[in-house]
């Protein structure tokens, strides 16, 4: 069964993104304002957000991905616990 992360996006409805077939969760620095999820098939999801502190947003996404796969097959949507002070402004799937 497919698994999805649910994240709040500022001024938009919550967004769903796949937590399946993730290769890598990447932020260029500990204070970056963009985090990317790379998938096995070469697609990416880029999340624009407020500056993170010590990779806290990247780590929250990684933790949510791991936790989503520890849940039973009937739990397909998993809420991401967004760190305090982080607001997501945009999500791009490519």
PDB file of N, CA, C and O in Angstrom, chain B, residues numbered from 101:
ATOM      1  N   UNK B 101       0.841  -1.171   0.000  1.00  0.00           N
ATOM      2  CA  UNK B 101       0.000   0.000   0.000  1.00  0.00           C
ATOM      3  C   UNK B 101       0.888   1.236   0.000  1.00  0.00           C
ATOM      4  O   UNK B 101       1.868   1.297   0.743  1.00  0.00           O
ATOM      5  N   UNK B 102       0.559   2.208  -0.816  1.00  0.00           N
ATOM      6  CA  UNK B 102       1.304   3.460  -0.898  1.00  0.00           C
ATOM      7  C   UNK B 102       1.173   4.239   0.413  1.00  0.00           C
ATOM      8  O   UNK B 102       0.149   4.174   1.092  1.00  0.00           O
ATOM      9  N   UNK B 103       2.230   4.972   0.748  1.00  0.00           N
ATOM     10  CA  UNK B 103       2.257   5.803   1.953  1.00  0.00           C
ATOM     11  C   UNK B 103       2.496   7.257   1.537  1.00  0.00           C
ATOM     12  O   UNK B 103       3.237   7.530   0.593  1.00  0.00           O
ATOM     13  N   UNK B 104       1.858   8.179   2.254  1.00  0.00           N
ATOM     14  CA  UNK B 104       1.965   9.595   1.925  1.00  0.00           C
ATOM     15  C   UNK B 104       2.214  10.421   3.175  1.00  0.00           C
ATOM     16  O   UNK B 104       1.724  10.105   4.259  1.00  0.00           O
ATOM     17  N   UNK B 105       2.988  11.490   3.000  1.00  0.00           N
ATOM     18  CA  UNK B 105       3.194  12.471   4.052  1.00  0.00           C
ATOM     19  C   UNK B 105       2.224  13.617   3.835  1.00  0.00           C
ATOM     20  O   UNK B 105       2.017  14.052   2.702  1.00  0.00           O
ATOM     21  N   UNK B 106       1.633  14.102   4.902  1.00  0.00           N
ATOM     22  CA  UNK B 106       0.713  15.240   4.828  1.00  0.00           C
ATOM     23  C   UNK B 106       1.384  16.424   5.527  1.00  0.00           C
ATOM     24  O   UNK B 106       1.732  16.351   6.705  1.00  0.00           O
ATOM     25  N   UNK B 107       1.561  17.528   4.770  1.00  0.00           N
ATOM     26  CA  UNK B 107       2.205  18.711   5.335  1.00  0.00           C
ATOM     27  C   UNK B 107       1.353  19.952   5.088  1.00  0.00           C
ATOM     28  O   UNK B 107       0.722  20.079   4.039  1.00  0.00           O
ATOM     29  N   UNK B 108       1.337  20.863   6.055  1.00  0.00           N
ATOM     30  CA  UNK B 108       0.604  22.109   5.868  1.00  0.00           C
ATOM     31  C   UNK B 108       1.412  23.073   5.000  1.00  0.00           C
ATOM     32  O   UNK B 108       2.625  23.198   5.166  1.00  0.00           O
ATOM     33  N   UNK B 109       0.739  23.748   4.082  1.00  0.00           N
ATOM     34  CA  UNK B 109       1.373  24.750   3.223  1.00  0.00           C
ATOM     35  C   UNK B 109       0.689  26.082   3.496  1.00  0.00           C
ATOM     36  O   UNK B 109      -0.538  26.170   3.489  1.00  0.00           O
ATOM     37  N   UNK B 110       1.487  27.117   3.735  1.00  0.00           N
ATOM     38  CA  UNK B 110       0.960  28.442   4.059  1.00  0.00           C
ATOM     39  C   UNK B 110      -0.016  28.925   2.993  1.00  0.00           C
ATOM     40  O   UNK B 110       0.317  28.939   1.808  1.00  0.00           O
ATOM     41  N   UNK B 111      -1.201  29.316   3.399  1.00  0.00           N
ATOM     42  CA  UNK B 111      -2.252  29.884   2.534  1.00  0.00           C
ATOM     43  C   UNK B 111      -2.784  28.915   1.476  1.00  0.00           C
ATOM     44  O   UNK B 111      -3.432  29.340   0.520  1.00  0.00           O
ATOM     45  N   UNK B 112      -2.521  27.635   1.637  1.00  0.00           N
ATOM     46  CA  UNK B 112      -3.012  26.613   0.701  1.00  0.00           C
ATOM     47  C   UNK B 112      -3.520  25.419   1.504  1.00  0.00           C
ATOM     48  O   UNK B 112      -3.245  25.306   2.699  1.00  0.00           O
ATOM     49  N   UNK B 113      -4.268  24.523   0.843  1.00  0.00           N
ATOM     50  CA  UNK B 113      -4.660  23.286   1.539  1.00  0.00           C
ATOM     51  C   UNK B 113      -3.416  22.440   1.855  1.00  0.00           C
ATOM     52  O   UNK B 113      -2.362  22.613   1.243  1.00  0.00           O
ATOM     53  N   UNK B 114      -3.558  21.541   2.803  1.00  0.00           N
ATOM     54  CA  UNK B 114      -2.463  20.622   3.103  1.00  0.00           C
ATOM     55  C   UNK B 114      -2.067  19.868   1.839  1.00  0.00           C
ATOM     56  O   UNK B 114      -2.897  19.614   0.966  1.00  0.00           O
ATOM     57  N   UNK B 115      -0.797  19.517   1.755  1.00  0.00           N
ATOM     58  CA  UNK B 115      -0.282  18.823   0.579  1.00  0.00           C
ATOM     59  C   UNK B 115       0.112  17.395   0.949  1.00  0.00           C
ATOM     60  O   UNK B 115       0.590  17.136   2.053  1.00  0.00           O
ATOM     61  N   UNK B 116      -0.095  16.478   0.014  1.00  0.00           N
ATOM     62  CA  UNK B 116       0.347  15.093   0.179  1.00  0.00           C
ATOM     63  C   UNK B 116       1.542  14.844  -0.724  1.00  0.00           C
ATOM     64  O   UNK B 116       1.567  15.279  -1.875  1.00  0.00           O
ATOM     65  N   UNK B 117       2.533  14.138  -0.191  1.00  0.00           N
ATOM     66  CA  UNK B 117       3.672  13.727  -1.006  1.00  0.00           C
ATOM     67  C   UNK B 117       4.021  12.292  -0.652  1.00  0.00           C
ATOM     68  O   UNK B 117       3.851  11.864   0.489  1.00  0.00           O
ATOM     69  N   UNK B 118       4.501  11.567  -1.616  1.00  0.00           N
ATOM     70  CA  UNK B 118       4.800  10.153  -1.411  1.00  0.00           C
ATOM     71  C   UNK B 118       5.961   9.973  -0.444  1.00  0.00           C
ATOM     72  O   UNK B 118       6.947  10.708  -0.492  1.00  0.00           O
ATOM     73  N   UNK B 119       5.829   8.988   0.428  1.00  0.00           N
ATOM     74  CA  UNK B 119       6.959   8.593   1.273  1.00  0.00           C
ATOM     75  C   UNK B 119       7.505   7.232   0.821  1.00  0.00           C
ATOM     76  O   UNK B 119       8.323   6.622   1.510  1.00  0.00           O
ATOM     77  N   UNK B 120       7.043   6.770  -0.336  1.00  0.00           N
ATOM     78  CA  UNK B 120       7.528   5.513  -0.911  1.00  0.00           C
ATOM     79  C   UNK B 120       8.706   5.769  -1.845  1.00  0.00           C
ATOM     80  O   UNK B 120       8.797   6.822  -2.475  1.00  0.00           O
ATOM     81  N   UNK B 121       9.592   4.805  -1.924  1.00  0.00           N
ATOM     82  CA  UNK B 121      10.707   4.811  -2.879  1.00  0.00           C
ATOM     83  C   UNK B 121      11.593   6.045  -2.763  1.00  0.00           C
ATOM     84  O   UNK B 121      12.103   6.542  -3.767  1.00  0.00           O
ATOM     85  N   UNK B 122      11.774   6.534  -1.552  1.00  0.00           N
ATOM     86  CA  UNK B 122      12.644   7.695  -1.317  1.00  0.00           C
ATOM     87  C   UNK B 122      14.091   7.224  -1.270  1.00  0.00           C
ATOM     88  O   UNK B 122      14.435   6.264  -0.579  1.00  0.00           O
ATOM     89  N   UNK B 123      14.927   7.929  -2.027  1.00  0.00           N
ATOM     90  CA  UNK B 123      16.356   7.634  -2.047  1.00  0.00           C
ATOM     91  C   UNK B 123      17.092   8.521  -1.056  1.00  0.00           C
ATOM     92  O   UNK B 123      18.011   8.074  -0.369  1.00  0.00           O
ATOM     93  N   UNK B 124      16.678   9.790  -0.988  1.00  0.00           N
ATOM     94  CA  UNK B 124      17.468  10.762  -0.252  1.00  0.00           C
ATOM     95  C   UNK B 124      16.607  11.962   0.130  1.00  0.00           C
ATOM     96  O   UNK B 124      15.748  12.381  -0.646  1.00  0.00           O
ATOM     97  N   UNK B 125      16.829  12.512   1.311  1.00  0.00           N
ATOM     98  CA  UNK B 125      16.233  13.785   1.714  1.00  0.00           C
ATOM     99  C   UNK B 125      17.395  14.747   1.888  1.00  0.00           C
ATOM    100  O   UNK B 125      18.294  14.502   2.692  1.00  0.00           O
ATOM    101  N   UNK B 126      17.379  15.855   1.127  1.00  0.00           N
ATOM    102  CA  UNK B 126      18.547  16.716   1.010  1.00  0.00           C
ATOM    103  C   UNK B 126      18.242  18.173   1.337  1.00  0.00           C
ATOM    104  O   UNK B 126      17.251  18.730   0.864  1.00  0.00           O
ATOM    105  N   UNK B 127      19.098  18.784   2.147  1.00  0.00           N
ATOM    106  CA  UNK B 127      19.132  20.225   2.376  1.00  0.00           C
ATOM    107  C   UNK B 127      20.586  20.651   2.203  1.00  0.00           C
ATOM    108  O   UNK B 127      21.490  19.978   2.698  1.00  0.00           O
ATOM    109  N   UNK B 128      20.820  21.753   1.511  1.00  0.00           N
ATOM    110  CA  UNK B 128      22.192  22.161   1.202  1.00  0.00           C
ATOM    111  C   UNK B 128      22.971  22.664   2.408  1.00  0.00           C
ATOM    112  O   UNK B 128      24.202  22.644   2.403  1.00  0.00           O
ATOM    113  N   UNK B 129      22.268  23.116   3.440  1.00  0.00           N
ATOM    114  CA  UNK B 129      22.951  23.572   4.654  1.00  0.00           C
ATOM    115  C   UNK B 129      22.014  23.433   5.847  1.00  0.00           C
ATOM    116  O   UNK B 129      20.816  23.194   5.692  1.00  0.00           O
ATOM    117  N   UNK B 130      22.576  23.587   7.027  1.00  0.00           N
ATOM    118  CA  UNK B 130      21.797  23.447   8.260  1.00  0.00           C
ATOM    119  C   UNK B 130      20.755  24.548   8.414  1.00  0.00           C
ATOM    120  O   UNK B 130      19.827  24.416   9.211  1.00  0.00           O
ATOM    121  N   UNK B 131      20.904  25.641   7.649  1.00  0.00           N
ATOM    122  CA  UNK B 131      19.960  26.760   7.744  1.00  0.00           C
ATOM    123  C   UNK B 131      19.261  27.029   6.413  1.00  0.00           C
ATOM    124  O   UNK B 131      18.716  28.114   6.211  1.00  0.00           O
ATOM    125  N   UNK B 132      19.272  26.073   5.520  1.00  0.00           N
ATOM    126  CA  UNK B 132      18.695  26.282   4.185  1.00  0.00           C
ATOM    127  C   UNK B 132      17.188  26.519   4.247  1.00  0.00           C
ATOM    128  O   UNK B 132      16.528  26.196   5.235  1.00  0.00           O
ATOM    129  N   UNK B 133      16.667  27.091   3.164  1.00  0.00           N
ATOM    130  CA  UNK B 133      15.234  27.399   3.065  1.00  0.00           C
ATOM    131  C   UNK B 133      14.550  26.510   2.021  1.00  0.00           C
ATOM    132  O   UNK B 133      13.439  26.796   1.575  1.00  0.00           O
ATOM    133  N   UNK B 134      15.229  25.443   1.648  1.00  0.00           N
ATOM    134  CA  UNK B 134      14.681  24.501   0.671  1.00  0.00           C
ATOM    135  C   UNK B 134      15.153  23.098   1.023  1.00  0.00           C
ATOM    136  O   UNK B 134      16.320  22.893   1.355  1.00  0.00           O
ATOM    137  N   UNK B 135      14.248  22.140   0.950  1.00  0.00           N
ATOM    138  CA  UNK B 135      14.585  20.743   1.206  1.00  0.00           C
ATOM    139  C   UNK B 135      14.018  19.919   0.059  1.00  0.00           C
ATOM    140  O   UNK B 135      12.889  20.150  -0.376  1.00  0.00           O
ATOM    141  N   UNK B 136      14.795  18.960  -0.433  1.00  0.00           N
ATOM    142  CA  UNK B 136      14.394  18.158  -1.590  1.00  0.00           C
ATOM    143  C   UNK B 136      14.323  16.683  -1.210  1.00  0.00           C
ATOM    144  O   UNK B 136      15.181  16.161  -0.498  1.00  0.00           O
ATOM    145  N   UNK B 137      13.272  16.025  -1.707  1.00  0.00           N
ATOM    146  CA  UNK B 137      13.150  14.570  -1.577  1.00  0.00           C
ATOM    147  C   UNK B 137      13.398  13.984  -2.959  1.00  0.00           C
ATOM    148  O   UNK B 137      12.715  14.338  -3.920  1.00  0.00           O
ATOM    149  N   UNK B 138      14.372  13.088  -3.058  1.00  0.00           N
ATOM    150  CA  UNK B 138      14.695  12.411  -4.318  1.00  0.00           C
ATOM    151  C   UNK B 138      14.116  11.000  -4.278  1.00  0.00           C
ATOM    152  O   UNK B 138      14.215  10.302  -3.269  1.00  0.00           O
ATOM    153  N   UNK B 139      13.509  10.593  -5.394  1.00  0.00           N
ATOM    154  CA  UNK B 139      12.873   9.282  -5.490  1.00  0.00           C
ATOM    155  C   UNK B 139      13.635   8.372  -6.446  1.00  0.00           C
ATOM    156  O   UNK B 139      14.395   8.844  -7.292  1.00  0.00           O
ATOM    157  N   UNK B 140      13.428   7.077  -6.308  1.00  0.00           N
ATOM    158  CA  UNK B 140      14.098   6.066  -7.121  1.00  0.00           C
ATOM    159  C   UNK B 140      13.913   6.310  -8.613  1.00  0.00           C
ATOM    160  O   UNK B 140      14.839   6.091  -9.394  1.00  0.00           O
ATOM    161  N   UNK B 141      12.725   6.761  -9.019  1.00  0.00           N
ATOM    162  CA  UNK B 141      12.447   6.936 -10.453  1.00  0.00           C
ATOM    163  C   UNK B 141      13.012   8.231 -11.033  1.00  0.00           C
ATOM    164  O   UNK B 141      12.762   8.538 -12.199  1.00  0.00           O
ATOM    165  N   UNK B 142      13.775   9.004 -10.236  1.00  0.00           N
ATOM    166  CA  UNK B 142      14.383  10.233 -10.719  1.00  0.00           C
ATOM    167  C   UNK B 142      13.554  11.484 -10.485  1.00  0.00           C
ATOM    168  O   UNK B 142      14.028  12.589 -10.751  1.00  0.00           O
ATOM    169  N   UNK B 143      12.335  11.342  -9.996  1.00  0.00           N
ATOM    170  CA  UNK B 143      11.515  12.517  -9.706  1.00  0.00           C
ATOM    171  C   UNK B 143      11.941  13.119  -8.367  1.00  0.00           C
ATOM    172  O   UNK B 143      12.615  12.476  -7.563  1.00  0.00           O
ATOM    173  N   UNK B 144      11.531  14.367  -8.152  1.00  0.00           N
ATOM    174  CA  UNK B 144      11.871  15.053  -6.910  1.00  0.00           C
ATOM    175  C   UNK B 144      10.666  15.825  -6.387  1.00  0.00           C
ATOM    176  O   UNK B 144       9.752  16.168  -7.137  1.00  0.00           O
ATOM    177  N   UNK B 145      10.684  16.084  -5.118  1.00  0.00           N
ATOM    178  CA  UNK B 145       9.749  17.000  -4.479  1.00  0.00           C
ATOM    179  C   UNK B 145      10.603  18.030  -3.757  1.00  0.00           C
ATOM    180  O   UNK B 145      11.431  17.682  -2.916  1.00  0.00           O
ATOM    181  N   UNK B 146      10.397  19.305  -4.091  1.00  0.00           N
ATOM    182  CA  UNK B 146      11.140  20.392  -3.453  1.00  0.00           C
ATOM    183  C   UNK B 146      10.182  21.180  -2.564  1.00  0.00           C
ATOM    184  O   UNK B 146       9.104  21.590  -2.997  1.00  0.00           O
ATOM    185  N   UNK B 147      10.590  21.380  -1.331  1.00  0.00           N
ATOM    186  CA  UNK B 147       9.776  22.077  -0.350  1.00  0.00           C
ATOM    187  C   UNK B 147      10.499  23.365   0.028  1.00  0.00           C
ATOM    188  O   UNK B 147      11.623  23.327   0.530  1.00  0.00           O
ATOM    189  N   UNK B 148       9.854  24.504  -0.212  1.00  0.00           N
ATOM    190  CA  UNK B 148      10.396  25.801   0.188  1.00  0.00           C
ATOM    191  C   UNK B 148       9.800  26.166   1.540  1.00  0.00           C
ATOM    192  O   UNK B 148       8.595  26.037   1.754  1.00  0.00           O
ATOM    193  N   UNK B 149      10.654  26.623   2.449  1.00  0.00           N
ATOM    194  CA  UNK B 149      10.223  26.858   3.830  1.00  0.00           C
ATOM    195  C   UNK B 149      11.088  27.922   4.484  1.00  0.00           C
ATOM    196  O   UNK B 149      12.078  28.375   3.909  1.00  0.00           O
ATOM    197  N   UNK B 150      10.708  28.314   5.683  1.00  0.00           N
ATOM    198  CA  UNK B 150      11.532  29.220   6.470  1.00  0.00           C
ATOM    199  C   UNK B 150      12.869  28.552   6.773  1.00  0.00           C
ATOM    200  O   UNK B 150      12.998  27.331   6.684  1.00  0.00           O
ATOM    201  N   UNK B 151      13.863  29.366   7.132  1.00  0.00           N
ATOM    202  CA  UNK B 151      15.186  28.832   7.455  1.00  0.00           C
ATOM    203  C   UNK B 151      15.089  27.818   8.589  1.00  0.00           C
ATOM    204  O   UNK B 151      14.514  28.085   9.644  1.00  0.00           O
ATOM    205  N   UNK B 152      15.665  26.657   8.341  1.00  0.00           N
ATOM    206  CA  UNK B 152      15.677  25.629   9.375  1.00  0.00           C
ATOM    207  C   UNK B 152      16.862  25.863  10.312  1.00  0.00           C
ATOM    208  O   UNK B 152      17.768  26.634   9.997  1.00  0.00           O
ATOM    209  N   UNK B 153      16.849  25.207  11.440  1.00  0.00           N
ATOM    210  CA  UNK B 153      17.919  25.314  12.422  1.00  0.00           C
ATOM    211  C   UNK B 153      18.524  23.938  12.610  1.00  0.00           C
ATOM    212  O   UNK B 153      17.843  23.012  13.050  1.00  0.00           O
ATOM    213  N   UNK B 154      19.795  23.798  12.279  1.00  0.00           N
ATOM    214  CA  UNK B 154      20.475  22.522  12.485  1.00  0.00           C
ATOM    215  C   UNK B 154      19.821  21.361  11.753  1.00  0.00           C
ATOM    216  O   UNK B 154      19.734  20.257  12.290  1.00  0.00           O
ATOM    217  N   UNK B 155      19.362  21.603  10.536  1.00  0.00           N
ATOM    218  CA  UNK B 155      18.701  20.575   9.716  1.00  0.00           C
ATOM    219  C   UNK B 155      17.402  20.061  10.343  1.00  0.00           C
ATOM    220  O   UNK B 155      16.979  18.945  10.041  1.00  0.00           O
ATOM    221  N   UNK B 156      16.763  20.850  11.207  1.00  0.00           N
ATOM    222  CA  UNK B 156      15.591  20.326  11.917  1.00  0.00           C
ATOM    223  C   UNK B 156      14.424  19.978  10.986  1.00  0.00           C
ATOM    224  O   UNK B 156      13.696  19.023  11.258  1.00  0.00           O
ATOM    225  N   UNK B 157      14.229  20.722   9.902  1.00  0.00           N
ATOM    226  CA  UNK B 157      13.139  20.373   8.989  1.00  0.00           C
ATOM    227  C   UNK B 157      13.480  19.123   8.182  1.00  0.00           C
ATOM    228  O   UNK B 157      12.643  18.233   8.033  1.00  0.00           O
ATOM    229  N   UNK B 158      14.698  19.054   7.665  1.00  0.00           N
ATOM    230  CA  UNK B 158      15.124  17.856   6.926  1.00  0.00           C
ATOM    231  C   UNK B 158      14.985  16.617   7.808  1.00  0.00           C
ATOM    232  O   UNK B 158      14.498  15.581   7.356  1.00  0.00           O
ATOM    233  N   UNK B 159      15.407  16.725   9.056  1.00  0.00           N
ATOM    234  CA  UNK B 159      15.317  15.588   9.970  1.00  0.00           C
ATOM    235  C   UNK B 159      13.868  15.213  10.264  1.00  0.00           C
ATOM    236  O   UNK B 159      13.545  14.031  10.385  1.00  0.00           O
ATOM    237  N   UNK B 160      12.993  16.215  10.380  1.00  0.00           N
ATOM    238  CA  UNK B 160      11.569  15.932  10.618  1.00  0.00           C
ATOM    239  C   UNK B 160      10.979  15.152   9.441  1.00  0.00           C
ATOM    240  O   UNK B 160      10.200  14.219   9.640  1.00  0.00           O
ATOM    241  N   UNK B 161      11.352  15.537   8.207  1.00  0.00           N
ATOM    242  CA  UNK B 161      10.868  14.799   7.026  1.00  0.00           C
ATOM    243  C   UNK B 161      11.402  13.371   7.017  1.00  0.00           C
ATOM    244  O   UNK B 161      10.654  12.423   6.779  1.00  0.00           O
ATOM    245  N   UNK B 162      12.698  13.224   7.278  1.00  0.00           N
ATOM    246  CA  UNK B 162      13.301  11.885   7.298  1.00  0.00           C
ATOM    247  C   UNK B 162      12.642  11.002   8.349  1.00  0.00           C
ATOM    248  O   UNK B 162      12.350   9.833   8.096  1.00  0.00           O
ATOM    249  N   UNK B 163      12.410  11.566   9.527  1.00  0.00           N
ATOM    250  CA  UNK B 163      11.758  10.807  10.606  1.00  0.00           C
ATOM    251  C   UNK B 163      10.337  10.409  10.216  1.00  0.00           C
ATOM    252  O   UNK B 163       9.899   9.292  10.491  1.00  0.00           O
ATOM    253  N   UNK B 164       9.617  11.336   9.570  1.00  0.00           N
ATOM    254  CA  UNK B 164       8.239  11.040   9.160  1.00  0.00           C
ATOM    255  C   UNK B 164       8.198   9.936   8.106  1.00  0.00           C
ATOM    256  O   UNK B 164       7.311   9.082   8.130  1.00  0.00           O
ATOM    257  N   UNK B 165       9.156   9.955   7.183  1.00  0.00           N
ATOM    258  CA  UNK B 165       9.221   8.914   6.155  1.00  0.00           C
ATOM    259  C   UNK B 165       9.445   7.552   6.816  1.00  0.00           C
ATOM    260  O   UNK B 165       8.754   6.582   6.503  1.00  0.00           O
ATOM    261  N   UNK B 166      10.400   7.489   7.717  1.00  0.00           N
ATOM    262  CA  UNK B 166      10.683   6.221   8.405  1.00  0.00           C
ATOM    263  C   UNK B 166       9.477   5.768   9.225  1.00  0.00           C
ATOM    264  O   UNK B 166       9.112   4.593   9.188  1.00  0.00           O
ATOM    265  N   UNK B 167       8.860   6.681   9.957  1.00  0.00           N
ATOM    266  CA  UNK B 167       7.705   6.329  10.785  1.00  0.00           C
ATOM    267  C   UNK B 167       6.514   5.870   9.958  1.00  0.00           C
ATOM    268  O   UNK B 167       5.776   4.975  10.371  1.00  0.00           O
ATOM    269  N   UNK B 168       6.323   6.481   8.788  1.00  0.00           N
ATOM    270  CA  UNK B 168       5.172   6.106   7.960  1.00  0.00           C
ATOM    271  C   UNK B 168       5.247   4.648   7.536  1.00  0.00           C
ATOM    272  O   UNK B 168       4.216   3.998   7.362  1.00  0.00           O
ATOM    273  N   UNK B 169       6.457   4.129   7.368  1.00  0.00           N
ATOM    274  CA  UNK B 169       6.611   2.741   6.933  1.00  0.00           C
ATOM    275  C   UNK B 169       6.572   1.747   8.086  1.00  0.00           C
ATOM    276  O   UNK B 169       6.574   0.535   7.873  1.00  0.00           O
ATOM    277  N   UNK B 170       6.538   2.266   9.298  1.00  0.00           N
ATOM    278  CA  UNK B 170       6.409   1.392  10.458  1.00  0.00           C
ATOM    279  C   UNK B 170       4.949   1.186  10.842  1.00  0.00           C
ATOM    280  O   UNK B 170       4.640   0.367  11.707  1.00  0.00           O
ATOM    281  N   UNK B 171       4.057   1.929  10.200  1.00  0.00           N
ATOM    282  CA  UNK B 171       2.619   1.811  10.475  1.00  0.00           C
ATOM    283  C   UNK B 171       2.015   0.712   9.607  1.00  0.00           C
ATOM    284  O   UNK B 171       2.583   0.339   8.580  1.00  0.00           O
ATOM    285  N   UNK B 172       0.888   0.208  10.014  1.00  0.00           N
ATOM    286  CA  UNK B 172       0.195  -0.839   9.263  1.00  0.00           C
ATOM    287  C   UNK B 172      -0.255  -0.365   7.888  1.00  0.00           C
ATOM    288  O   UNK B 172      -0.297   0.836   7.620  1.00  0.00           O
ATOM    289  N   UNK B 173      -0.586  -1.296   7.034  1.00  0.00           N
ATOM    290  CA  UNK B 173      -0.938  -0.977   5.649  1.00  0.00           C
ATOM    291  C   UNK B 173      -2.217  -0.154   5.539  1.00  0.00           C
ATOM    292  O   UNK B 173      -2.454   0.473   4.506  1.00  0.00           O
ATOM    293  N   UNK B 174      -3.047  -0.145   6.583  1.00  0.00           N
ATOM    294  CA  UNK B 174      -4.284   0.643   6.523  1.00  0.00           C
ATOM    295  C   UNK B 174      -4.052   2.117   6.863  1.00  0.00           C
ATOM    296  O   UNK B 174      -4.932   2.943   6.619  1.00  0.00           O
ATOM    297  N   UNK B 175      -2.905   2.459   7.413  1.00  0.00           N
ATOM    298  CA  UNK B 175      -2.553   3.862   7.711  1.00  0.00           C
ATOM    299  C   UNK B 175      -1.699   4.365   6.552  1.00  0.00           C
ATOM    300  O   UNK B 175      -0.497   4.107   6.501  1.00  0.00           O
ATOM    301  N   UNK B 176      -2.330   5.089   5.619  1.00  0.00           N
ATOM    302  CA  UNK B 176      -1.612   5.496   4.397  1.00  0.00           C
ATOM    303  C   UNK B 176      -1.202   6.966   4.402  1.00  0.00           C
ATOM    304  O   UNK B 176      -0.319   7.351   3.635  1.00  0.00           O
ATOM    305  N   UNK B 177      -1.814   7.792   5.239  1.00  0.00           N
ATOM    306  CA  UNK B 177      -1.456   9.209   5.317  1.00  0.00           C
ATOM    307  C   UNK B 177      -0.857   9.479   6.689  1.00  0.00           C
ATOM    308  O   UNK B 177      -1.443   9.137   7.716  1.00  0.00           O
ATOM    309  N   UNK B 178       0.310  10.094   6.690  1.00  0.00           N
ATOM    310  CA  UNK B 178       1.041  10.329   7.926  1.00  0.00           C
ATOM    311  C   UNK B 178       1.340  11.813   8.061  1.00  0.00           C
ATOM    312  O   UNK B 178       1.993  12.388   7.190  1.00  0.00           O
ATOM    313  N   UNK B 179       0.872  12.452   9.144  1.00  0.00           N
ATOM    314  CA  UNK B 179       1.122  13.871   9.389  1.00  0.00           C
ATOM    315  C   UNK B 179       2.581  14.102   9.764  1.00  0.00           C
ATOM    316  O   UNK B 179       3.132  13.396  10.607  1.00  0.00           O
ATOM    317  N   UNK B 180       3.204  15.100   9.130  1.00  0.00           N
ATOM    318  CA  UNK B 180       4.577  15.472   9.458  1.00  0.00           C
ATOM    319  C   UNK B 180       4.543  16.475  10.600  1.00  0.00           C
ATOM    320  O   UNK B 180       3.795  17.452  10.551  1.00  0.00           O
ATOM    321  N   UNK B 181       5.340  16.238  11.615  1.00  0.00           N
ATOM    322  CA  UNK B 181       5.459  17.165  12.732  1.00  0.00           C
ATOM    323  C   UNK B 181       6.453  18.262  12.338  1.00  0.00           C
ATOM    324  O   UNK B 181       7.667  18.061  12.382  1.00  0.00           O
ATOM    325  N   UNK B 182       5.918  19.418  11.953  1.00  0.00           N
ATOM    326  CA  UNK B 182       6.751  20.512  11.472  1.00  0.00           C
ATOM    327  C   UNK B 182       7.407  21.206  12.672  1.00  0.00           C
ATOM    328  O   UNK B 182       6.721  21.552  13.633  1.00  0.00           O
ATOM    329  N   UNK B 183       8.730  21.410  12.623  1.00  0.00           N
ATOM    330  CA  UNK B 183       9.407  22.091  13.732  1.00  0.00           C
ATOM    331  C   UNK B 183       8.871  23.510  13.941  1.00  0.00           C
ATOM    332  O   UNK B 183       8.441  24.168  12.994  1.00  0.00           O
ATOM    333  N   UNK B 184       8.903  23.957  15.159  1.00  0.00           N
ATOM    334  CA  UNK B 184       8.464  25.307  15.506  1.00  0.00           C
ATOM    335  C   UNK B 184       9.260  26.334  14.702  1.00  0.00           C
ATOM    336  O   UNK B 184      10.474  26.210  14.543  1.00  0.00           O
ATOM    337  N   UNK B 185       8.561  27.344  14.202  1.00  0.00           N
ATOM    338  CA  UNK B 185       9.213  28.398  13.441  1.00  0.00           C
ATOM    339  C   UNK B 185       9.351  28.131  11.970  1.00  0.00           C
ATOM    340  O   UNK B 185       9.841  28.987  11.232  1.00  0.00           O
ATOM    341  N   UNK B 186       8.927  26.950  11.514  1.00  0.00           N
ATOM    342  CA  UNK B 186       9.005  26.601  10.094  1.00  0.00           C
ATOM    343  C   UNK B 186       7.612  26.693   9.477  1.00  0.00           C
ATOM    344  O   UNK B 186       6.661  26.077   9.960  1.00  0.00           O
ATOM    345  N   UNK B 187       7.510  27.472   8.404  1.00  0.00           N
ATOM    346  CA  UNK B 187       6.295  27.549   7.609  1.00  0.00           C
ATOM    347  C   UNK B 187       6.663  27.148   6.184  1.00  0.00           C
ATOM    348  O   UNK B 187       7.660  27.623   5.640  1.00  0.00           O
ATOM    349  N   UNK B 188       5.866  26.282   5.586  1.00  0.00           N
ATOM    350  CA  UNK B 188       6.112  25.854   4.211  1.00  0.00           C
ATOM    351  C   UNK B 188       5.394  26.821   3.287  1.00  0.00           C
ATOM    352  O   UNK B 188       4.194  27.054   3.428  1.00  0.00           O
ATOM    353  N   UNK B 189       6.140  27.387   2.335  1.00  0.00           N
ATOM    354  CA  UNK B 189       5.550  28.360   1.411  1.00  0.00           C
ATOM    355  C   UNK B 189       5.172  27.740   0.078  1.00  0.00           C
ATOM    356  O   UNK B 189       4.251  28.228  -0.576  1.00  0.00           O
ATOM    357  N   UNK B 190       5.845  26.687  -0.344  1.00  0.00           N
ATOM    358  CA  UNK B 190       5.545  26.055  -1.632  1.00  0.00           C
ATOM    359  C   UNK B 190       6.114  24.649  -1.669  1.00  0.00           C
ATOM    360  O   UNK B 190       7.108  24.337  -1.013  1.00  0.00           O
ATOM    361  N   UNK B 191       5.448  23.801  -2.464  1.00  0.00           N
ATOM    362  CA  UNK B 191       5.927  22.438  -2.725  1.00  0.00           C
ATOM    363  C   UNK B 191       5.825  22.214  -4.234  1.00  0.00           C
ATOM    364  O   UNK B 191       4.786  22.467  -4.843  1.00  0.00           O
ATOM    365  N   UNK B 192       6.918  21.738  -4.824  1.00  0.00           N
ATOM    366  CA  UNK B 192       6.965  21.473  -6.255  1.00  0.00           C
ATOM    367  C   UNK B 192       7.313  20.009  -6.482  1.00  0.00           C
ATOM    368  O   UNK B 192       8.318  19.516  -5.969  1.00  0.00           O
ATOM    369  N   UNK B 193       6.479  19.316  -7.252  1.00  0.00           N
ATOM    370  CA  UNK B 193       6.752  17.924  -7.621  1.00  0.00           C
ATOM    371  C   UNK B 193       7.224  17.914  -9.067  1.00  0.00           C
ATOM    372  O   UNK B 193       6.552  18.462  -9.941  1.00  0.00           O
ATOM    373  N   UNK B 194       8.353  17.306  -9.325  1.00  0.00           N
ATOM    374  CA  UNK B 194       8.862  17.260 -10.701  1.00  0.00           C
ATOM    375  C   UNK B 194       9.430  15.893 -11.012  1.00  0.00           C
ATOM    376  O   UNK B 194       9.906  15.660 -12.123  1.00  0.00           O
TER     377      UNK B 194
END
